Amino acid sequence: MNRSGLNANGANKPKIKLKIKGFAKPPTLPTDFYSKTSELLLKSSRSLLKAEPITETRESLYRNVEDCCVHKHSQALYTSLQDLISEHCRTHILPSLQSFITSQNFTLSSLSSPSSASTQAPLFLSLLTQLWSSHLSSTTSLRSICLYLDRSWSTSAYYVGQVIL
């Protein structure tokens, strides 16, 4: 065949038209899509916050977050994650601090007395540093999974949440 559109015999080549047909019926999500996906994401997020191993790969979790956002479940997912982190702080971090305070008879006024401050302050600060490092590590991992949510919905919603202890 040459460039003129003629075949080897010199006859015109028949033109082939390509037709792309749409779906007869648009694809739909399963009715339990969000409930199953959010259950999986929250279970994995809970494990991350507790520094436990997760059963799903981070890539599949990221894809699930992306799917939730694409199918307009961003706000519900964001609210669920916000509640989960607040719950984690109330049930795991705060009790650790409270148990230290009660076991050591620790008060802020005791920091002003030189004798008790020298023993209690370093212990309190090391516990606080340990809890903060653990929390920072787990929330950083959680953020990497929820990056699509962070980039697509959180920034466009101008919504800044507050973790309440």
Summary of the structure (lengths in Angstrom):
residues: 165
radius of gyration: 28.1
end to end distance: 76.6
largest distance: 106.1
contacts: 380
relative contact order: 0.12
helix: 65%
strand: 1%
